[in-house]
Amino acid sequence: MEQLQIVDFALVELTLYLDTHPADMQAIQQFNQLAQRRGQLAHAFEMQYGPLLQYGHSFTKYPWQWIETPWPWQV
């Protein structure tokens, strides 16, 4: 969870930077690499603890996992 939070923070910062520097290819590449890493981290977290995001951003197994798994702040 800590690694996921670190990557999320970096993605937010890069998003803000890219809003004012949209042609910075190095920042775009870094953003894309971190976005890919975030997907990997989120997938690993969900395999161990259950869904991380609601509204169709995360899959759930049977039975419905939202009531069975710890909340992200409980991990």
Residue, then its C-alpha position, 0 to 999 in steps of 0.5 A: m500500500e505504501q508503494l502504491q501511495i508513493v506512485d500515486f503521489a508522483l502521478v499527481e505531481l507529474t499531472l500538475y507539471l504536465d498541465t503547464h509543460p505539455a511538450d516535456m517528453q521526458a515527463i510524459q515518459q516518466f508519467n507513462q512508466l509510473a502509470q504502468r507501475r501503478g497498474q501492477l501495484a494495484h493488481a498485486f494489492e487486489m490479488q492479496y486484499g481484494p478490490l481497491l477501487q469501486y465504480g467498475h475500476s476493479f474486478t471482484k471475485y465471487p462472492w461480493q468482496w467489498i464487505e469481506t476485505p479490509w479497507p485500504w487504510q486498514v492494510 
